[in-house]
């Protein structure tokens, strides 16, 4: 992105350039631009640069004029449409469109139809706008330029006033008010801690249409299959090779090969689950990742000894039966047993040899471990969002039907029965003011604990579990109060060309909404118990 401005003198003479050195300091430069059918000017002083309109990531609950966030040389830049601000007819940006990057406490990009020129203006050419009749609110103007840049009249835009009217939070920053830190809500939940002792938390996935799971405490992250893998000469077929994961060497092992199942090329559904045992990490390649499950110990049974001791079932330690009929069988992989497998040992030794050849690799890994945040990345429409991994109770599939609740709050999609408990479910698209979409197989319900109450949010898909360097995380531009509370930070991953908006789960629902939801849940739980009592008699 380069500076697109071209300074020029207005046609017909040099009357805008002062030849008197004593008056030189009074001459001001203005950028002349077109928006709709109007011609505007802005003082050059706060204009940092003029760029082509970049691609943006849309921001939920932002002001209507906000097109989204973009990456400008490693910095997050909000992009604002002047057409929307002025209520002009909508139109898509084209080759002539530009974004004026103006510093108003924080840099903002304002999209205009076209930049005409940069001109020098004498003080006597600037007039008052009190008697001007125009489609634009004159309170947003600071003056009027006559006969400059080839135009008989140019309205001077006061962007600080404009922002004060449309973006209150940014206006406060422009006046020098420091952005206040959002208080992080932490509640001690002893009851949930007791529940966790009677449950297993698992990441489930598929290999050759069979469902397996790994205890979540051994799961570091889940990433997409890389474009490049370094092949390891003379290694077993199970060992696919080594990948670079944020400057860290990660050996990759195919579970299909490990379990002696038919080979299959990786596709867009394929995922790598990074598992750790002690200080050792390995990437397990699988067909797809399904859910994060909380399974009661009563639904878990040991693998029959005759099966677990031989064949490709040696890594399977337990099986859990899920669903009302118990027909959904999930095989639980023992990471301790898995790491004893010869192919896993070979993959680990390969990385050790590479680290011995280059000790700097190991040093960089140790430094990175302490300076990263682990988040679950999910998608809504085309945008990516993240939440801290420890804030998620579980991730489950969306059932074919949600139970609709009469007179439920508008934000509640319905309820489901999750292992005997009523779980209220909210459509995350609707919560964030995004267009709704039809149900599909890729959607998931992410379960959070909010004030001691489990609540599910439907998302379009869960993409991966990702470790993000803290150096890539910065405060999100404050564009509205609600947006700033919910999405207080953004992960700006410039090399990957990704902007991941980080959600604070404690602000997913307002306190009054939580109270309403708690009453609804108690009511549904009572009705469910009454039905069970009636059927029992």
C-alpha positions as CSV (number, residue, x, y, z in Angstrom):
1,X,0.0,0.0,0.0
2,X,1.6,3.2,-1.1
3,X,0.8,6.9,-0.7
4,X,-1.5,7.8,-3.6
5,X,-1.5,11.6,-3.2
6,X,-0.3,13.8,-6.0
7,X,0.3,17.5,-5.1
8,X,-0.9,19.9,-7.7
9,X,-1.6,23.6,-8.2
10,X,-5.2,24.6,-9.3
11,X,-5.6,25.2,-13.0
12,X,-5.4,28.8,-14.2
13,X,-2.7,30.3,-12.1
14,X,-0.6,30.3,-9.0
15,X,-2.9,32.3,-6.8
16,X,-2.9,29.6,-4.1
17,X,0.9,29.7,-3.7
18,X,2.2,32.6,-1.7
19,X,5.3,34.3,-2.9
20,X,5.7,36.4,0.2
21,X,8.0,34.6,2.7
22,X,6.4,36.4,5.6
23,X,3.1,34.9,4.8
24,X,4.4,31.4,4.0
25,X,3.5,30.0,7.5
26,X,-0.2,31.0,7.0
27,X,-0.6,28.9,3.9
28,X,-2.3,25.5,4.6
29,X,-2.4,22.4,2.5
30,X,-5.7,20.6,1.9
31,X,-6.5,17.2,0.4
32,X,-9.5,17.7,-2.1
33,X,-11.7,14.6,-2.5
34,X,-15.1,13.6,-4.0
35,X,-17.8,11.7,-2.2
36,X,-21.2,11.3,-3.9
37,X,-21.9,14.5,-5.8
38,X,-20.1,16.7,-3.2
39,X,-16.5,18.1,-3.1
40,X,-14.7,18.1,0.2
41,X,-11.4,19.2,1.6
42,X,-9.5,18.2,4.7
43,X,-6.5,19.8,6.3
44,X,-3.4,17.9,5.4
45,X,-1.9,18.0,8.9
46,X,-3.7,14.9,10.4
47,X,-3.7,13.0,7.1
48,X,-1.0,10.2,7.5
49,X,-1.4,8.7,4.0
50,X,-3.8,7.9,1.2
51,X,-4.2,4.3,0.3
52,X,-6.2,2.0,-2.0
53,X,-9.3,0.6,-0.2
54,X,-8.0,-2.6,1.5
55,X,-9.8,-5.8,2.2
56,X,-11.6,-5.8,5.6
57,X,-12.7,-8.0,8.4
58,X,-16.2,-7.1,9.4
59,X,-16.8,-6.2,13.1
60,X,-20.0,-7.3,14.8
61,X,-22.0,-4.5,16.7
62,X,-19.8,-1.8,15.1
63,X,-21.4,1.5,13.9
64,X,-23.3,1.2,10.6
65,X,-20.7,3.3,8.8
66,X,-17.8,0.9,9.8
67,X,-16.9,-1.3,6.9
68,X,-14.5,-3.3,9.0
69,X,-10.9,-3.7,10.1
70,X,-7.8,-4.0,7.9
71,X,-4.1,-4.6,8.3
72,X,-1.9,-1.6,7.4
73,X,1.7,-2.7,7.7
74,X,1.1,-4.7,10.9
75,X,-1.3,-2.2,12.5
76,X,-5.1,-2.7,12.8
77,X,-6.9,0.1,10.9
78,X,-10.6,0.7,11.1
79,X,-12.1,1.5,7.7
80,X,-15.1,3.9,7.7
81,X,-17.4,4.7,4.7
82,X,-18.1,8.4,4.3
83,X,-21.0,7.5,2.0
84,X,-22.7,5.6,4.8
85,X,-21.9,8.4,7.3
86,X,-23.6,11.0,5.0
87,X,-26.4,8.6,4.1
88,X,-25.5,8.8,0.4
89,X,-26.5,6.0,-2.0
90,X,-24.5,2.9,-1.4
91,X,-21.9,1.7,-4.0
92,X,-19.0,-0.6,-4.1
93,X,-15.4,0.7,-4.1
94,X,-13.7,0.8,-7.5
95,X,-10.2,1.5,-8.8
96,X,-10.7,5.3,-8.2
97,X,-11.8,4.8,-4.5
98,X,-9.3,5.7,-1.8
99,X,-9.0,5.6,2.0
100,X,-7.8,8.7,3.8
101,X,-5.8,7.6,6.8
102,X,-6.3,10.3,9.4
103,X,-5.0,10.2,13.0
104,X,-7.7,11.1,15.5
105,X,-6.3,9.7,18.6
106,X,-5.9,6.5,16.6
107,X,-5.5,6.1,12.9
108,X,-8.8,5.7,10.9
109,X,-9.3,5.1,7.3
110,X,-12.1,7.0,5.6
111,X,-13.3,5.7,2.2
112,X,-14.0,8.3,-0.5
113,X,-15.0,8.0,-4.1
114,X,-11.9,9.8,-5.5
115,X,-9.0,12.0,-4.4
116,X,-8.6,15.0,-6.7
117,X,-5.5,16.8,-5.5
118,X,-3.5,18.4,-2.7
119,X,-3.6,22.2,-2.9
120,X,-2.1,25.1,-0.9
121,X,-4.7,27.6,0.3
122,X,-4.3,31.2,1.5
123,X,-6.1,32.2,4.7
124,X,-8.4,34.6,2.8
125,X,-9.6,31.8,0.6
126,X,-11.3,30.1,3.6
127,X,-14.8,31.3,4.4
128,X,-17.5,30.7,7.0
129,X,-20.2,28.0,6.3
130,X,-23.0,29.4,8.4
131,X,-25.1,30.4,5.3
132,X,-24.3,27.3,3.2
133,X,-27.1,25.1,2.0
134,X,-26.0,21.6,1.4
135,X,-27.0,17.9,1.8
136,X,-24.3,17.6,4.4
137,X,-24.8,18.7,8.0
138,X,-22.9,22.0,8.2
139,X,-22.0,21.2,11.9
140,X,-19.5,18.7,10.4
141,X,-17.8,21.4,8.4
142,X,-15.1,23.9,9.5
143,X,-15.0,26.2,6.5
144,X,-15.5,26.7,2.8
145,X,-12.8,27.0,0.2
146,X,-13.5,29.1,-2.9
147,X,-11.9,28.5,-6.3
148,X,-9.3,26.0,-5.4
149,X,-8.3,22.7,-7.1
150,X,-10.4,23.6,-10.1
151,X,-13.6,23.7,-8.1
152,X,-15.7,26.8,-7.4
153,X,-16.6,25.6,-3.9
154,X,-15.0,23.0,-1.6
155,X,-16.5,22.1,1.9
156,X,-13.8,21.6,4.6
157,X,-14.6,18.5,6.6
158,X,-14.0,18.6,10.4
159,X,-13.3,14.9,11.0
160,X,-13.1,15.4,14.8
161,X,-16.7,16.7,14.9
162,X,-17.7,14.0,12.6
163,X,-16.2,11.3,14.8
164,X,-17.7,12.9,17.9
165,X,-21.1,12.5,16.5
166,X,-20.8,9.0,15.1
167,X,-18.1,7.3,17.1
168,X,-18.3,8.4,20.7
169,X,-15.5,6.1,22.0
170,X,-13.1,7.3,19.3
171,X,-14.0,10.9,20.0
172,X,-13.0,10.5,23.7
173,X,-9.7,9.1,22.6
174,X,-9.2,12.0,20.2
175,X,-9.7,14.4,23.2
176,X,-7.0,12.5,25.0
177,X,-9.1,10.2,27.2
178,X,-7.0,7.1,27.8
179,X,-8.8,3.8,26.9
180,X,-9.8,2.2,30.1
181,X,-9.0,-1.4,30.7
182,X,-12.0,-3.7,30.8
183,X,-12.3,-5.5,34.1
184,X,-11.9,-9.3,33.7
185,X,-14.6,-11.2,35.6
186,X,-13.5,-14.2,37.5
187,X,-15.9,-16.3,39.5
188,X,-14.8,-19.3,41.6
189,X,-17.1,-22.2,40.7
190,X,-16.5,-24.9,43.3
191,X,-19.5,-26.9,42.1
192,X,-18.1,-27.0,38.6
193,X,-14.8,-28.2,40.0
194,X,-16.5,-31.0,41.7
195,X,-18.3,-32.0,38.5
196,X,-15.0,-32.0,36.6
197,X,-13.8,-34.8,38.9
198,X,-16.6,-37.0,37.7
199,X,-16.2,-36.2,34.0
200,X,-13.7,-36.6,31.2
201,X,-13.1,-33.8,28.8
202,X,-12.2,-35.0,25.4
203,X,-11.4,-33.8,21.9
204,X,-13.2,-36.1,19.5
205,X,-12.2,-36.7,15.8
206,X,-12.7,-39.1,12.9
207,X,-10.3,-41.4,11.2
208,X,-11.8,-43.6,8.4
209,X,-15.3,-42.9,9.6
210,X,-14.5,-44.1,13.1
211,X,-14.7,-41.8,16.1
212,X,-11.8,-41.4,18.5
213,X,-11.0,-39.0,21.3
214,X,-8.0,-37.7,23.2
215,X,-8.1,-36.2,26.7
216,X,-8.1,-32.5,26.4
217,X,-5.3,-32.0,28.9
218,X,-2.9,-33.6,26.4
219,X,-4.2,-31.4,23.5
220,X,-2.1,-28.3,22.9
221,X,-3.8,-27.0,19.8
222,X,-5.5,-28.0,16.6
223,X,-4.3,-26.6,13.3
224,X,-5.0,-27.0,9.6
225,X,-2.9,-29.2,7.4
226,X,0.1,-27.3,6.2
227,X,0.9,-26.6,2.5
228,X,4.5,-27.9,3.0
229,X,5.9,-30.9,4.9
230,X,9.5,-31.8,5.2
231,X,9.8,-35.5,4.3
232,X,12.1,-37.6,6.6
233,X,14.2,-40.0,4.6
234,X,14.0,-43.8,5.4
235,X,11.2,-43.2,8.0
236,X,8.2,-45.5,8.5
237,X,5.0,-44.9,6.5
238,X,3.3,-43.6,9.7
239,X,5.7,-40.7,9.9
240,X,4.5,-38.1,7.3
241,X,7.4,-35.7,8.0
242,X,8.1,-32.5,9.9
243,X,6.3,-29.2,9.7
244,X,7.2,-25.7,10.9
245,X,4.7,-24.5,13.5
246,X,5.6,-20.9,14.3
247,X,9.3,-21.6,14.1
248,X,8.9,-24.8,16.0
249,X,9.6,-28.3,14.5
250,X,6.6,-30.6,14.8
251,X,6.8,-34.3,13.8
252,X,3.6,-35.5,12.0
253,X,2.2,-39.0,12.4
254,X,-0.7,-40.3,10.4
255,X,-3.3,-42.0,12.5
256,X,-4.7,-43.8,9.4
257,X,-1.3,-45.5,8.9
258,X,-0.8,-46.0,12.6
259,X,-4.1,-47.9,12.9
260,X,-3.4,-49.8,9.6
261,X,-6.3,-48.1,7.8
262,X,-6.4,-47.2,4.1
263,X,-4.4,-44.2,3.2
264,X,-6.1,-41.0,2.1
265,X,-4.8,-37.6,0.9
266,X,-5.3,-34.6,3.2
267,X,-8.1,-32.2,2.3
268,X,-9.7,-29.1,3.7
269,X,-11.4,-31.1,6.5
270,X,-8.1,-32.6,7.6
271,X,-6.7,-31.4,10.9
272,X,-3.5,-31.8,13.0
273,X,-4.0,-32.3,16.7
274,X,-0.9,-31.3,18.5
275,X,-0.6,-33.5,21.6
276,X,1.9,-33.2,24.4
277,X,3.2,-35.7,26.9
278,X,5.6,-34.1,29.4
279,X,7.9,-31.8,27.2
280,X,7.4,-33.8,24.0
281,X,4.9,-32.7,21.3
282,X,3.7,-34.6,18.2
283,X,1.2,-33.7,15.5
284,X,-1.5,-36.4,14.9
285,X,-3.0,-36.2,11.4
286,X,-6.7,-37.0,11.3
287,X,-9.6,-36.8,8.8
288,X,-11.6,-34.2,10.8
289,X,-12.2,-32.9,14.3
290,X,-15.7,-33.2,15.6
291,X,-16.3,-31.9,19.1
292,X,-15.0,-31.1,22.6
293,X,-16.9,-33.5,24.8
294,X,-17.6,-33.7,28.6
295,X,-18.3,-37.4,29.3
296,X,-19.5,-38.7,32.7
297,X,-17.3,-41.4,34.0
298,X,-20.4,-43.6,34.2
299,X,-20.5,-43.7,30.4
300,X,-16.8,-44.8,30.2
301,X,-15.6,-48.4,30.4
302,X,-12.3,-50.0,30.0
303,X,-11.3,-51.6,26.7
304,X,-11.5,-55.4,27.0
305,X,-8.0,-56.7,27.9
306,X,-8.0,-59.2,25.0
307,X,-8.5,-56.4,22.5
308,X,-6.3,-53.7,24.1
309,X,-3.2,-55.9,24.3
310,X,-2.9,-56.8,20.6
311,X,-3.2,-55.4,17.1
312,X,-3.9,-51.8,16.3
313,X,-6.1,-51.4,19.4
314,X,-3.2,-51.2,21.8
315,X,-3.4,-47.4,21.9
316,X,-7.1,-47.5,22.8
317,X,-7.5,-47.6,26.6
318,X,-11.2,-46.9,27.1
319,X,-14.5,-46.6,25.3
320,X,-17.4,-44.3,26.0
321,X,-21.0,-44.8,25.0
322,X,-22.9,-41.7,24.1
323,X,-26.4,-40.8,23.0
324,X,-29.7,-41.9,24.6
325,X,-29.4,-45.4,23.2
326,X,-25.6,-45.7,23.9
327,X,-24.9,-46.7,20.3
328,X,-22.4,-43.9,19.6
329,X,-19.1,-45.4,20.5
330,X,-16.0,-43.2,21.0
331,X,-12.6,-44.9,21.4
332,X,-10.4,-43.0,23.9
333,X,-6.7,-43.0,22.9
334,X,-4.2,-43.4,25.7
335,X,-1.5,-40.8,25.0
336,X,0.9,-42.7,27.3
337,X,0.5,-45.9,25.2
338,X,0.5,-43.9,22.0
339,X,3.9,-42.3,22.7
340,X,5.4,-45.8,23.3
341,X,4.6,-46.7,19.7
342,X,7.8,-47.2,17.6
343,X,6.6,-44.7,14.9
344,X,5.9,-42.0,17.4
345,X,9.4,-42.6,19.0
346,X,10.9,-42.4,15.5
347,X,9.2,-39.1,14.8
348,X,10.3,-37.7,18.2
349,X,13.9,-38.8,17.6
350,X,13.9,-37.2,14.2
351,X,13.1,-33.8,15.7
352,X,15.7,-34.3,18.4
353,X,18.4,-35.0,15.8
354,X,17.4,-31.8,13.9
355,X,17.5,-29.8,17.2
356,X,21.0,-31.2,18.0
357,X,22.1,-30.0,14.6
358,X,20.7,-26.6,15.3
359,X,20.4,-25.9,19.1
360,X,18.9,-22.4,18.4
361,X,15.6,-24.2,17.4
362,X,15.1,-25.5,20.9
363,X,15.9,-22.2,22.5
364,X,13.2,-20.4,20.3
365,X,10.7,-23.1,21.2
366,X,11.2,-22.7,25.0
367,X,10.9,-18.9,24.7
368,X,7.7,-19.1,22.7
369,X,5.9,-21.5,25.1
370,X,5.8,-18.8,27.8
371,X,4.7,-16.1,25.5
372,X,1.6,-17.4,23.8
373,X,-2.2,-17.5,24.3
374,X,-4.2,-20.6,23.5
375,X,-7.6,-19.9,21.8
376,X,-10.3,-21.8,20.0
377,X,-11.0,-20.2,16.7
378,X,-14.5,-20.3,15.2
379,X,-16.1,-18.8,12.2
380,X,-19.2,-16.8,11.6
381,X,-19.9,-16.1,8.0
382,X,-16.4,-15.1,6.5
383,X,-14.9,-13.8,9.8
384,X,-12.8,-15.5,12.4
385,X,-13.2,-15.1,16.2
386,X,-11.4,-16.6,19.1
387,X,-12.1,-17.4,22.8
388,X,-9.7,-18.6,25.5
389,X,-9.6,-22.4,25.4
390,X,-10.1,-22.6,29.2
391,X,-13.4,-20.7,28.9
392,X,-15.0,-23.5,26.9
393,X,-16.8,-26.3,28.7
394,X,-17.3,-28.3,25.6
395,X,-18.2,-28.2,21.9
396,X,-21.1,-30.4,20.6
397,X,-23.0,-30.9,17.4
398,X,-26.2,-29.0,16.8
399,X,-29.1,-31.5,17.1
400,X,-31.6,-31.9,14.3
401,X,-34.2,-30.1,16.3
402,X,-34.0,-27.6,19.2
403,X,-36.8,-27.5,21.6
404,X,-38.6,-24.2,21.2
405,X,-39.6,-22.6,24.5
406,X,-42.9,-20.5,24.5
407,X,-42.4,-16.9,25.6
408,X,-38.6,-17.3,25.6
409,X,-36.4,-14.2,25.2
410,X,-35.8,-13.3,21.6
411,X,-32.1,-14.1,21.8
412,X,-32.8,-17.7,22.8
413,X,-32.9,-20.2,19.9
414,X,-34.2,-23.1,22.1
415,X,-33.0,-25.6,24.6
416,X,-31.4,-29.1,24.3
417,X,-30.9,-31.9,26.8
418,X,-27.2,-32.3,27.5
419,X,-26.7,-35.4,29.6
420,X,-29.9,-34.8,31.6
421,X,-29.4,-31.0,32.0
422,X,-31.3,-28.3,30.2
423,X,-28.9,-26.2,28.1
424,X,-30.2,-22.9,26.7
425,X,-28.9,-22.3,23.2
426,X,-28.3,-18.9,21.5
427,X,-27.5,-18.2,17.9
428,X,-24.2,-16.4,17.9
429,X,-25.0,-14.8,14.6
430,X,-28.1,-13.3,16.0
431,X,-26.3,-12.3,19.2
432,X,-23.7,-10.3,17.1
433,X,-26.2,-8.8,14.7
434,X,-25.2,-10.9,11.7
435,X,-27.6,-12.4,9.1
436,X,-28.9,-15.8,10.1
437,X,-28.3,-18.9,8.1
438,X,-29.8,-22.3,7.6
439,X,-28.7,-25.2,9.8
440,X,-25.9,-27.4,8.4
441,X,-23.6,-30.2,9.5
442,X,-20.6,-27.9,10.1
443,X,-22.3,-25.9,12.8
444,X,-21.4,-26.5,16.4
445,X,-22.6,-25.5,19.8
446,X,-19.9,-24.0,22.0
447,X,-20.7,-24.3,25.7
448,X,-19.6,-21.7,28.1
449,X,-20.1,-21.3,31.9
450,X,-21.6,-17.9,32.6
451,X,-22.2,-17.0,36.2
452,X,-22.3,-20.7,37.1
453,X,-24.8,-21.5,34.3
454,X,-24.0,-23.5,31.2
455,X,-25.0,-21.7,28.0
456,X,-24.6,-22.8,24.4
457,X,-23.8,-20.6,21.4
458,X,-24.3,-21.8,17.8
459,X,-21.3,-21.0,15.5
460,X,-20.9,-21.7,11.8
461,X,-17.9,-23.9,12.4
462,X,-15.0,-24.5,14.8
463,X,-11.8,-24.0,12.8
464,X,-8.9,-24.9,15.1
465,X,-7.2,-24.6,18.5
466,X,-4.4,-22.1,18.0
467,X,-1.5,-20.7,20.0
468,X,-1.1,-17.0,19.3
469,X,2.0,-15.1,20.2
470,X,1.1,-12.3,22.7
471,X,3.1,-9.9,20.6
472,X,0.5,-10.4,17.8
473,X,-2.4,-9.4,20.2
474,X,-3.4,-5.8,20.6
475,X,-6.4,-3.8,21.9
476,X,-9.2,-3.7,19.4
477,X,-10.2,-0.3,18.1
478,X,-13.0,1.0,20.4
479,X,-15.9,1.6,17.9
480,X,-18.9,1.2,20.2
481,X,-19.4,0.4,23.9
482,X,-20.9,-3.0,23.3
483,X,-18.3,-4.0,20.7
484,X,-15.4,-2.8,23.0
485,X,-16.8,-4.9,25.9
486,X,-17.3,-8.0,23.9
487,X,-14.3,-7.8,21.5
488,X,-11.6,-6.0,23.4
489,X,-8.7,-7.5,21.6
490,X,-7.6,-8.6,18.1
491,X,-4.9,-11.0,17.0
492,X,-3.2,-9.4,14.1
493,X,-1.3,-12.2,12.3
494,X,0.3,-10.3,9.5
495,X,2.3,-13.1,7.9
496,X,-0.8,-15.3,7.7
497,X,-2.9,-12.4,6.6
498,X,-5.4,-13.1,9.4
499,X,-7.2,-10.8,11.8
500,X,-8.9,-12.8,14.6
501,X,-11.3,-10.9,16.8
502,X,-10.9,-12.1,20.4
503,X,-14.1,-12.4,22.4
504,X,-14.4,-11.9,26.1
505,X,-16.8,-14.7,27.1
506,X,-17.9,-13.0,30.3
507,X,-19.6,-10.3,28.1
508,X,-21.4,-12.8,25.8
509,X,-24.6,-12.0,27.7
510,X,-25.5,-9.0,29.8
511,X,-26.3,-9.7,33.4
512,X,-30.0,-9.0,33.0
513,X,-30.0,-11.5,30.1
514,X,-28.3,-14.1,32.3
515,X,-30.9,-13.6,35.0
516,X,-33.7,-14.2,32.5
517,X,-31.9,-17.2,31.1
518,X,-31.4,-18.7,34.6
519,X,-35.2,-18.5,35.3
520,X,-35.9,-20.1,31.9
521,X,-33.5,-22.9,32.6
522,X,-35.0,-23.6,36.1
523,X,-38.5,-23.6,34.6
524,X,-37.5,-26.1,31.9
525,X,-35.7,-28.3,34.4
526,X,-38.8,-28.4,36.6
527,X,-41.0,-29.4,33.7
528,X,-38.6,-32.1,32.6
529,X,-38.6,-33.6,36.2
530,X,-42.4,-33.4,36.3
531,X,-42.6,-35.3,33.0
532,X,-40.1,-38.0,34.3
533,X,-42.1,-38.3,37.5
534,X,-45.4,-38.7,35.7
535,X,-43.9,-41.3,33.4
536,X,-42.4,-43.2,36.3
537,X,-45.8,-43.6,38.0
